[in-house]
Amino acid sequence: LNLELRKSTFDLQMHLSATRGAPEVLATVALYVEDAHFDEIHTATSIYRMAKHIDDLSSDGELARSSTFKKLIRKANEHMERFASWALANMLWAAGTLRDHAPDELLELADPLARRFIESSSEDIPQAISNVLWAMARLRKTNPNMRGLAQDLALAAKAKVSGMKDQEVANTIWAAGVLRLERERAKDLIATAMPFARGLSGQMTPQGLSNTCAGLALLGIRDEEFMISVSAQVSASIRTWSHRSLCWDLPCIVWALARLGLNRTGILGVTAQNAALVRVLGDMPDWDFRALVWSFDELDSENHHSDFRRLLDGEVQRRGLAAEDVQEA
C-alpha cells in the first residue's frame, strides 16, 4: 500500500510539473486537491505552475473566482508548517507574479509564507532570497507587513549576493529601492551588491539594467560610474531592443538618471535620436511616458533636444496630460 501511495504521489507530481497552461493546472488540481495524498509538494508546485502560466489568465478575475484555486490555497494553509524553503520561495514568487489576478486568500498567505522563509533564509540559495525580496516588493501595497519583514531578509541577501546571477542582483537592488529599506540596511546591502552589479552589467538585459537603476534612484544612491556604464551599454545596444524594452525599460533608466541629477551620461542624446523610440511613444504605458517627459524637463534645461521634445509635447497633448500629471512621475 505504501509503495502504491508513493507511486501515485510521484505520478501526480510529474503530471503537475508537465502541465502546459493554466487551464491544465486547474483541471489537474480539481481532480486531486481533495485527495489525502495531495501533499505540500503538490500544493507548492501547483501554485508555482499557475504563476508560470500567467499569460493564460484573463484580466476579468477568472482566477479570483476559481473555487479550485481557493481549495488549493486552503491546502497551502494546512501544509504551512511542512513546506521546505524552496517551496516557500516558489509560492511567494507566485504570489508576487499573480498579484493582479489572485484572490485575497493568496495575498493573505504571503505573510506566513514570508515569516517561515525568513526563519530558514540563512540556509537558502541566493536565487531564492532574490525571488522572495522581489515578491515582497510586488506585494508591498496589498500587504503592508512586507516592508518590515524585508528588513530582516536584507541581511541574508547581503550575505548571499556574491552568489547571485545578473538578474538576481538587479532584482535585489530594485526590491531594496521599492521596499524603501531602512537607511543603514539599504546602504549595507547596496554597498555589497554594487561591485557585483558593475561586473555583471554587461550580461544584464534591458530590464535588468532598468531595475538596477530604478532601485538606486529610489534609494537616492548616486553611483555615477555604474550609470555612465549603463548609458554606454544602452547606446551600443538600443538598436536591438524590443518594443517592450523601449516602452518600459528605457524610460525608467532615463528617469533614474534624472532623479539622481546625473546629466553627463549622454543618455538624452541616445534617447532623442532613436527612431524606433519615436514610433512607440504612443504605445508607452502612462507612467513611463510621463517619466520620460519629466526627465527631459529636468535634464535638458537648455533645450538641446528640441525636435524630440516637440514630439513629446504632441503626445502629451494627445493624452490630455496636464503639467501636474507629468510632475507626479
KEKE-3310 file (N, C-alpha, C; in steps of 0.2 Angstrom, whole numbers, plus 5000, padded with zeros to 4 digits):
npx = (5004:5010:5020:5012:5005:5016:5020:5009:5009:5021:5018:5008:5015:5024:5015:5009:5021:5022:5012:5005:4998:4988:4974:4976:4983:4974:4963:4970:4972:4959:4955:4962:4965:4957:4961:4969:4982:4987:4999:5011:5021:5014:5005:5013:5019:5009:5003:5015:5016:5004:5007:5018:5011:5005:5001:4991:4980:4965:4960:4949:4946:4946:4954:4953:4940:4939:4934:4942:4955:4954:4952:4965:4973:4968:4973:4987:4987:4985:4996:5006:5017:5025:5031:5046:5060:5062:5050:5042:5049:5046:5032:5030:5035:5026:5015:5018:5019:5006:4999:4990:4979:4976:4965:4960:4964:4976:4985:4984:4991:5004:5010:5012:5020:5031:5036:5040:5049:5059:5064:5072:5081:5095:5100:5097:5097:5105:5097:5084:5082:5083:5072:5062:5063:5060:5047:5041:5042:5034:5022:5020:5010:4998:5000:5005:5014:5025:5036:5042:5046:5055:5066:5073:5076:5085:5098:5101:5101:5112:5123:5122:5124:5135:5134:5124:5116:5116:5102:5097:5104:5100:5086:5087:5092:5083:5071:5075:5075:5061:5055:5059:5070:5076:5088:5102:5102:5099:5110:5121:5117:5117:5130:5137:5132:5134:5147:5146:5136:5141:5151:5143:5135:5136:5131:5118:5100:5090:5079:5085:5095:5087:5080:5090:5095:5083:5081:5092:5090:5078:5082:5091:5104:5119:5128:5139:5148:5143:5131:5135:5141:5130:5123:5132:5131:5118:5118:5126:5118:5104:5098:5094:5085:5069:5052:5045:5055:5059:5048:5046:5058:5068:5063:5062:5076:5081:5073:5078:5091:5088:5082:5092:5100:5109:5117:5127:5129:5125:5114:5102:5104:5105:5093:5084:5088:5084:5076:5067:5061:5054:5043:5036:5031:5017:5013:5018:5016:5007:5013:5027:5028:5025:5036:5047:5045:5045:5059:5066:5062:5069:5083:5086:5088:5093:5087:5092:5088:5077:5068:5065:5058:5047:5040:5037:5029:5018:5013:5010:4999:4990:4987:4981:4987:4991:5002:5004:5002:5013:5023:5020:5026)
npy = (4994:5006:5008:5009:5021:5030:5029:5034:5047:5052:5051:5060:5072:5072:5074:5087:5095:5094:5101:5112:5124:5136:5132:5118:5116:5120:5110:5098:5100:5101:5088:5081:5088:5087:5074:5063:5061:5072:5082:5094:5096:5094:5105:5117:5116:5117:5130:5137:5133:5139:5152:5152:5151:5163:5171:5165:5168:5177:5195:5197:5193:5179:5169:5173:5170:5156:5141:5130:5135:5141:5131:5125:5135:5134:5121:5125:5132:5122:5115:5123:5122:5112:5115:5115:5126:5130:5128:5137:5149:5148:5149:5162:5169:5166:5172:5185:5187:5184:5194:5203:5195:5186:5179:5186:5177:5171:5182:5185:5174:5177:5183:5173:5164:5172:5174:5161:5158:5167:5163:5152:5157:5159:5147:5147:5147:5159:5163:5160:5169:5182:5181:5181:5193:5201:5197:5202:5215:5217:5214:5224:5234:5227:5220:5227:5223:5218:5226:5228:5215:5213:5219:5211:5201:5207:5206:5193:5193:5201:5193:5183:5189:5188:5176:5178:5178:5189:5194:5192:5200:5212:5212:5211:5224:5232:5228:5232:5246:5249:5244:5253:5251:5252:5265:5261:5247:5247:5254:5245:5234:5238:5243:5231:5224:5232:5231:5219:5221:5230:5222:5213:5219:5220:5208:5210:5211:5223:5225:5221:5231:5242:5239:5239:5252:5259:5255:5260:5274:5276:5274:5284:5284:5288:5281:5285:5280:5267:5271:5279:5268:5261:5269:5270:5256:5256:5264:5257:5246:5248:5248:5235:5233:5227:5230:5231:5234:5246:5254:5252:5250:5259:5272:5271:5270:5282:5290:5287:5292:5305:5308:5306:5317:5316:5321:5320:5309:5306:5300:5306:5311:5299:5293:5303:5303:5290:5282:5271:5273:5284:5280:5272:5280:5282:5270:5268:5264:5274:5279:5277:5285:5298:5299:5299:5312:5321:5318:5323:5337:5339:5337:5342:5357:5367:5364:5356:5346:5349:5345:5332:5334:5342:5332:5324:5334:5334:5322:5322:5332:5324:5314:5321:5326:5335:5348:5344:5331:5326:5330:5322:5310)
npz = (5000:5004:4994:4983:4986:4986:4973:4967:4972:4966:4952:4951:4954:4943:4933:4937:4935:4922:4916:4904:4903:4911:4912:4911:4923:4933:4930:4933:4947:4951:4950:4960:4972:4984:4988:5000:4998:4992:4994:5002:4993:4981:4982:4983:4970:4961:4964:4960:4946:4941:4941:4933:4921:4918:4908:4902:4909:4911:4912:4920:4933:4933:4940:4953:4955:4955:4962:4963:4964:4976:4985:4983:4990:5003:5005:5006:5017:5026:5025:5029:5040:5035:5023:5013:5012:4998:4993:4999:4994:4981:4981:4986:4976:4966:4972:4971:4957:4953:4958:4953:4949:4958:4971:4986:4996:4993:4993:5006:5011:5009:5020:5031:5024:5021:5033:5038:5028:5031:5043:5039:5030:5031:5026:5013:4995:4984:4973:4978:4989:4982:4974:4983:4989:4978:4977:4989:4987:4976:4982:4992:4993:4994:5005:5019:5029:5022:5020:5033:5036:5026:5030:5039:5030:5021:5027:5025:5011:5009:5013:5004:4991:4983:4976:4967:4951:4936:4934:4947:4955:4950:4953:4967:4970:4965:4972:4985:4984:4980:4991:5000:5010:5027:5031:5035:5033:5019:5014:5017:5011:4997:4995:4996:4985:4973:4968:4962:4953:4944:4938:4932:4924:4910:4906:4909:4905:4896:4905:4917:4918:4919:4931:4941:4940:4944:4957:4963:4961:4968:4981:4982:4979:4972:4960:4950:4942:4938:4932:4921:4914:4911:4903:4892:4888:4884:4873:4864:4862:4859:4847:4845:4854:4861:4857:4870:4879:4874:4877:4891:4899:4894:4897:4911:4914:4910:4918:4931:4930:4929:4941:4950:4946:4936:4923:4914:4906:4893:4889:4886:4872:4866:4868:4862:4848:4844:4832:4832:4845:4844:4836:4845:4855:4857:4862:4874:4892:4903:4915:4912:4900:4905:4915:4906:4899:4910:4914:4903:4905:4916:4914:4902:4902:4893:4882:4871:4864:4855:4845:4847:4860:4855:4849:4861:4867:4859:4860:4874:4873:4865:4874:4884:4895:4910:4917:4930:4930:4923:4932:4943:4940)
capx = (5000:5014:5023:5006:5004:5022:5020:5003:5011:5026:5015:5004:5020:5026:5009:5009:5027:5022:5007:5007:4994:4984:4968:4978:4985:4967:4960:4973:4971:4952:4954:4966:4966:4954:4964:4973:4989:4989:5004:5014:5025:5009:5002:5018:5021:5003:5003:5020:5014:4999:5011:5022:5007:5001:4999:4985:4974:4961:4961:4942:4945:4945:4957:4950:4933:4940:4934:4948:4961:4953:4954:4972:4975:4967:4978:4993:4987:4985:5003:5011:5022:5028:5034:5053:5061:5062:5043:5040:5051:5042:5025:5030:5036:5020:5010:5020:5018:4999:4996:4984:4975:4974:4961:4963:4967:4983:4989:4985:4995:5011:5013:5015:5025:5037:5039:5043:5055:5065:5067:5077:5085:5102:5102:5094:5101:5104:5091:5078:5082:5082:5065:5057:5063:5056:5039:5039:5042:5027:5016:5020:5004:4992:5002:5010:5019:5031:5042:5045:5049:5061:5072:5077:5079:5091:5104:5103:5103:5119:5127:5122:5124:5141:5132:5118:5117:5114:5095:5095:5107:5096:5080:5088:5093:5076:5067:5078:5073:5054:5053:5062:5073:5079:5094:5108:5101:5100:5117:5125:5116:5119:5137:5139:5129:5136:5153:5144:5131:5146:5154:5138:5131:5137:5126:5111:5095:5087:5075:5090:5098:5082:5078:5096:5095:5077:5082:5097:5086:5073:5086:5095:5111:5122:5133:5140:5152:5138:5126:5139:5142:5123:5122:5136:5128:5111:5120:5128:5113:5097:5095:5092:5080:5062:5046:5043:5061:5059:5042:5046:5065:5072:5060:5064:5083:5082:5070:5083:5097:5086:5080:5098:5103:5115:5115:5133:5130:5124:5108:5097:5105:5104:5086:5081:5090:5082:5070:5062:5058:5049:5037:5032:5029:5010:5012:5021:5012:5006:5018:5033:5029:5026:5043:5051:5044:5048:5066:5069:5062:5074:5090:5088:5086:5095:5083:5097:5084:5070:5064:5062:5054:5041:5036:5034:5024:5012:5010:5006:4993:4986:4985:4977:4990:4992:5008:5004:5002:5020:5027:5019:5031)
capy = (5000:5012:5008:5011:5028:5033:5029:5039:5054:5053:5052:5067:5077:5073:5077:5094:5098:5094:5105:5117:5130:5137:5128:5112:5116:5120:5104:5093:5101:5099:5081:5078:5093:5084:5068:5063:5061:5079:5085:5100:5097:5095:5111:5122:5115:5119:5137:5139:5132:5144:5159:5152:5152:5169:5174:5161:5171:5183:5200:5198:5190:5172:5166:5175:5167:5149:5138:5125:5138:5143:5125:5125:5140:5131:5116:5128:5134:5116:5112:5128:5120:5107:5117:5117:5133:5131:5128:5144:5154:5147:5151:5169:5172:5165:5177:5192:5186:5183:5199:5207:5190:5181:5180:5189:5172:5170:5188:5185:5169:5179:5185:5167:5161:5176:5173:5155:5158:5171:5158:5147:5161:5158:5141:5147:5148:5166:5164:5160:5175:5187:5180:5182:5200:5204:5196:5206:5222:5217:5213:5229:5238:5223:5218:5232:5219:5215:5231:5226:5208:5213:5222:5205:5197:5211:5204:5187:5195:5204:5188:5179:5192:5186:5170:5179:5180:5196:5196:5191:5206:5218:5211:5213:5231:5235:5227:5237:5253:5249:5242:5258:5248:5257:5268:5258:5241:5248:5256:5239:5229:5241:5243:5224:5222:5236:5228:5213:5224:5233:5216:5209:5224:5218:5202:5211:5213:5230:5225:5221:5237:5246:5238:5241:5260:5261:5254:5265:5280:5276:5274:5291:5282:5291:5278:5288:5275:5262:5275:5280:5262:5259:5274:5267:5250:5257:5267:5252:5240:5250:5246:5228:5232:5225:5235:5231:5237:5253:5257:5251:5250:5265:5277:5270:5271:5289:5293:5286:5297:5312:5308:5307:5323:5314:5323:5320:5302:5306:5296:5310:5311:5292:5293:5308:5301:5284:5282:5266:5275:5289:5276:5268:5284:5281:5264:5268:5265:5281:5281:5278:5291:5304:5299:5302:5319:5324:5318:5328:5343:5340:5336:5346:5364:5371:5363:5354:5341:5352:5342:5327:5337:5344:5326:5323:5339:5332:5316:5325:5334:5318:5310:5325:5327:5342:5348:5341:5324:5325:5331:5317:5305)
capz = (5000:5004:4988:4978:4988:4984:4965:4965:4973:4961:4946:4951:4954:4937:4929:4938:4933:4914:4913:4899:4903:4917:4912:4913:4930:4937:4929:4937:4954:4953:4951:4966:4978:4990:4990:5006:4996:4989:4999:5002:4987:4975:4983:4980:4963:4958:4964:4956:4939:4939:4940:4926:4915:4920:4901:4900:4913:4908:4917:4922:4939:4932:4945:4959:4956:4954:4968:4963:4966:4983:4988:4983:4995:5009:5006:5007:5024:5030:5025:5031:5044:5032:5017:5013:5010:4991:4991:5002:4990:4974:4982:4987:4969:4963:4974:4968:4950:4952:4962:4950:4947:4963:4976:4993:5000:4991:4995:5014:5013:5008:5026:5035:5019:5021:5040:5038:5024:5034:5048:5036:5025:5031:5023:5006:4989:4983:4969:4982:4993:4977:4972:4989:4990:4973:4978:4994:4984:4972:4987:4997:4994:4997:5012:5022:5033:5018:5021:5039:5035:5021:5034:5041:5024:5018:5030:5022:5004:5009:5014:4998:4985:4979:4973:4963:4944:4935:4935:4954:4958:4948:4956:4974:4971:4963:4978:4991:4982:4980:4998:5005:5016:5031:5028:5036:5029:5012:5012:5018:5005:4991:4995:4995:4979:4968:4964:4958:4948:4939:4935:4928:4920:4903:4905:4911:4900:4897:4911:4922:4919:4922:4938:4945:4940:4947:4964:4966:4961:4974:4987:4982:4979:4966:4958:4944:4937:4935:4927:4914:4911:4908:4897:4886:4886:4881:4867:4860:4860:4859:4841:4846:4860:4859:4858:4877:4882:4873:4881:4898:4902:4893:4901:4918:4915:4909:4924:4936:4929:4931:4948:4953:4944:4933:4916:4910:4903:4886:4888:4882:4865:4863:4868:4857:4841:4842:4828:4835:4851:4841:4833:4850:4860:4858:4865:4881:4897:4905:4919:4908:4896:4909:4917:4901:4898:4916:4914:4898:4908:4922:4912:4896:4903:4888:4876:4866:4860:4854:4840:4851:4865:4852:4849:4867:4869:4855:4864:4880:4871:4863:4880:4888:4902:4912:4920:4937:4928:4922:4938:4948:4939)
cpx = (5004:5018:5018:5005:5010:5022:5014:5005:5016:5023:5011:5009:5023:5021:5009:5015:5026:5016:5009:5003:4990:4978:4970:4980:4978:4963:4963:4972:4964:4951:4957:4966:4963:4956:4969:4981:4992:4993:5006:5018:5020:5007:5007:5019:5015:5002:5009:5019:5009:5003:5015:5018:5002:4998:4993:4979:4971:4962:4954:4941:4944:4948:4954:4943:4934:4940:4939:4954:4960:4954:4961:4975:4974:4972:4985:4993:4988:4992:5008:5017:5027:5032:5042:5054:5061:5054:5040:5042:5047:5035:5025:5031:5030:5015:5012:5018:5010:4996:4990:4978:4972:4969:4964:4967:4974:4987:4990:4990:5003:5014:5016:5020:5032:5040:5043:5049:5061:5068:5072:5081:5092:5105:5100:5099:5100:5098:5085:5077:5080:5074:5060:5057:5059:5049:5037:5038:5035:5021:5015:5014:4998:4994:5007:5015:5026:5037:5046:5049:5055:5067:5077:5080:5085:5097:5106:5105:5110:5124:5128:5123:5130:5139:5126:5121:5115:5107:5094:5098:5103:5090:5081:5088:5086:5071:5069:5075:5065:5052:5055:5065:5076:5086:5100:5108:5102:5107:5122:5124:5118:5127:5140:5137:5132:5142:5151:5140:5136:5149:5149:5134:5131:5133:5119:5106:5093:5083:5080:5093:5093:5080:5084:5096:5089:5078:5087:5094:5081:5076:5090:5102:5114:5128:5135:5143:5147:5133:5129:5140:5136:5122:5126:5133:5122:5113:5122:5123:5106:5094:5092:5086:5073:5058:5045:5049:5061:5053:5043:5053:5069:5069:5062:5072:5084:5079:5075:5089:5094:5084:5086:5102:5109:5114:5121:5134:5128:5118:5102:5098:5104:5096:5082:5082:5088:5075:5064:5058:5052:5042:5033:5030:5022:5009:5014:5016:5012:5012:5025:5034:5029:5033:5048:5051:5047:5056:5069:5068:5067:5081:5091:5085:5088:5092:5087:5093:5077:5066:5061:5057:5047:5037:5033:5028:5017:5009:5007:4999:4988:4983:4981:4980:4991:4999:5009:5005:5009:5024:5026:5024:5037)
cpy = (5006:5013:5011:5019:5032:5034:5034:5046:5056:5055:5058:5072:5078:5076:5085:5098:5099:5098:5111:5123:5130:5133:5121:5111:5115:5113:5098:5094:5099:5092:5078:5082:5090:5077:5068:5064:5067:5083:5092:5102:5098:5102:5117:5122:5118:5126:5140:5139:5137:5150:5158:5152:5158:5172:5171:5164:5177:5189:5201:5195:5182:5168:5167:5172:5159:5146:5133:5129:5140:5137:5123:5129:5137:5125:5119:5130:5128:5114:5117:5126:5115:5109:5118:5124:5135:5132:5135:5150:5154:5150:5159:5172:5171:5170:5184:5192:5187:5189:5202:5202:5186:5183:5183:5183:5171:5176:5188:5179:5171:5180:5179:5164:5165:5175:5166:5155:5162:5167:5154:5151:5160:5152:5141:5149:5156:5168:5165:5167:5181:5187:5182:5190:5204:5203:5201:5213:5222:5217:5219:5233:5234:5220:5222:5229:5218:5220:5229:5220:5208:5216:5216:5201:5200:5208:5197:5188:5197:5198:5183:5182:5190:5180:5171:5180:5187:5198:5196:5197:5212:5218:5213:5220:5234:5234:5231:5244:5253:5248:5248:5255:5253:5259:5263:5251:5242:5250:5250:5235:5232:5241:5236:5222:5225:5233:5223:5216:5227:5227:5213:5213:5222:5212:5204:5213:5220:5230:5225:5227:5242:5245:5240:5249:5262:5260:5259:5272:5281:5277:5281:5289:5283:5287:5280:5283:5270:5265:5276:5274:5260:5263:5271:5261:5251:5260:5262:5247:5242:5249:5239:5227:5231:5231:5236:5235:5244:5257:5257:5253:5256:5271:5277:5272:5279:5293:5293:5291:5304:5313:5309:5313:5321:5316:5323:5313:5301:5302:5300:5310:5304:5291:5297:5306:5294:5284:5277:5269:5280:5286:5273:5273:5283:5275:5263:5268:5272:5283:5282:5284:5297:5305:5301:5309:5323:5324:5323:5335:5344:5341:5340:5353:5368:5369:5360:5349:5343:5349:5336:5329:5340:5338:5324:5327:5337:5326:5318:5328:5329:5315:5314:5326:5334:5342:5345:5333:5322:5325:5325:5311:5305)
cpz = (5000:4998:4983:4980:4985:4976:4963:4966:4968:4954:4946:4951:4947:4932:4930:4935:4925:4912:4909:4898:4910:4918:4914:4920:4934:4936:4933:4944:4956:4954:4957:4972:4984:4992:4996:5004:4992:4994:4998:4995:4981:4976:4980:4973:4959:4958:4960:4948:4937:4937:4934:4920:4916:4913:4899:4904:4910:4914:4921:4929:4939:4938:4952:4961:4956:4961:4969:4966:4974:4987:4989:4989:5002:5011:5008:5015:5029:5031:5027:5034:5040:5025:5018:5011:5002:4989:4994:4997:4983:4975:4983:4980:4965:4965:4971:4961:4949:4955:4959:4948:4952:4968:4982:4997:4999:4993:5003:5016:5012:5015:5030:5030:5020:5028:5040:5034:5027:5040:5045:5031:5025:5027:5015:5001:4987:4978:4973:4986:4988:4975:4977:4990:4985:4974:4983:4991:4980:4977:4992:4998:4996:5004:5015:5026:5029:5019:5027:5039:5031:5025:5036:5035:5021:5021:5026:5015:5004:5009:5008:4991:4980:4975:4968:4956:4943:4936:4943:4957:4957:4952:4964:4975:4970:4969:4984:4990:4983:4988:5003:5011:5020:5029:5028:5032:5022:5010:5012:5012:4998:4990:4994:4987:4973:4964:4959:4952:4942:4935:4930:4924:4912:4901:4906:4904:4901:4903:4917:4924:4922:4929:4943:4946:4944:4955:4967:4966:4967:4981:4988:4982:4972:4964:4951:4939:4934:4930:4921:4910:4907:4902:4891:4883:4882:4874:4862:4858:4859:4852:4841:4851:4857:4860:4866:4880:4880:4876:4888:4901:4900:4897:4908:4919:4915:4915:4930:4936:4931:4938:4952:4951:4940:4925:4911:4907:4896:4884:4885:4875:4862:4863:4862:4850:4839:4838:4830:4841:4849:4839:4839:4856:4862:4862:4872:4886:4900:4910:4916:4904:4900:4913:4912:4900:4904:4916:4909:4901:4913:4919:4906:4896:4897:4881:4870:4861:4858:4850:4843:4856:4862:4851:4855:4869:4865:4858:4870:4878:4869:4869:4885:4895:4904:4915:4926:4936:4927:4928:4943:4946:4942)
residu = (LEU:ASN:LEU:GLU:LEU:ARG:LYS:SER:THR:PHE:ASP:LEU:GLN:MET:HIS:LEU:SER:ALA:THR:ARG:GLY:ALA:PRO:GLU:VAL:LEU:ALA:THR:VAL:ALA:LEU:TYR:VAL:GLU:ASP:ALA:HIS:PHE:ASP:GLU:ILE:HIS:THR:ALA:THR:SER:ILE:TYR:ARG:MET:ALA:LYS:HIS:ILE:ASP:ASP:LEU:SER:SER:ASP:GLY:GLU:LEU:ALA:ARG:SER:SER:THR:PHE:LYS:LYS:LEU:ILE:ARG:LYS:ALA:ASN:GLU:HIS:MET:GLU:ARG:PHE:ALA:SER:TRP:ALA:LEU:ALA:ASN:MET:LEU:TRP:ALA:ALA:GLY:THR:LEU:ARG:ASP:HIS:ALA:PRO:ASP:GLU:LEU:LEU:GLU:LEU:ALA:ASP:PRO:LEU:ALA:ARG:ARG:PHE:ILE:GLU:SER:SER:SER:GLU:ASP:ILE:PRO:GLN:ALA:ILE:SER:ASN:VAL:LEU:TRP:ALA:MET:ALA:ARG:LEU:ARG:LYS:THR:ASN:PRO:ASN:MET:ARG:GLY:LEU:ALA:GLN:ASP:LEU:ALA:LEU:ALA:ALA:LYS:ALA:LYS:VAL:SER:GLY:MET:LYS:ASP:GLN:GLU:VAL:ALA:ASN:THR:ILE:TRP:ALA:ALA:GLY:VAL:LEU:ARG:LEU:GLU:ARG:GLU:ARG:ALA:LYS:ASP:LEU:ILE:ALA:THR:ALA:MET:PRO:PHE:ALA:ARG:GLY:LEU:SER:GLY:GLN:MET:THR:PRO:GLN:GLY:LEU:SER:ASN:THR:CYS:ALA:GLY:LEU:ALA:LEU:LEU:GLY:ILE:ARG:ASP:GLU:GLU:PHE:MET:ILE:SER:VAL:SER:ALA:GLN:VAL:SER:ALA:SER:ILE:ARG:THR:TRP:SER:HIS:ARG:SER:LEU:CYS:TRP:ASP:LEU:PRO:CYS:ILE:VAL:TRP:ALA:LEU:ALA:ARG:LEU:GLY:LEU:ASN:ARG:THR:GLY:ILE:LEU:GLY:VAL:THR:ALA:GLN:ASN:ALA:ALA:LEU:VAL:ARG:VAL:LEU:GLY:ASP:MET:PRO:ASP:TRP:ASP:PHE:ARG:ALA:LEU:VAL:TRP:SER:PHE:ASP:GLU:LEU:ASP:SER:GLU:ASN:HIS:HIS:SER:ASP:PHE:ARG:ARG:LEU:LEU:ASP:GLY:GLU:VAL:GLN:ARG:ARG:GLY:LEU:ALA:ALA:GLU:ASP:VAL:GLN:GLU:ALA)
# end
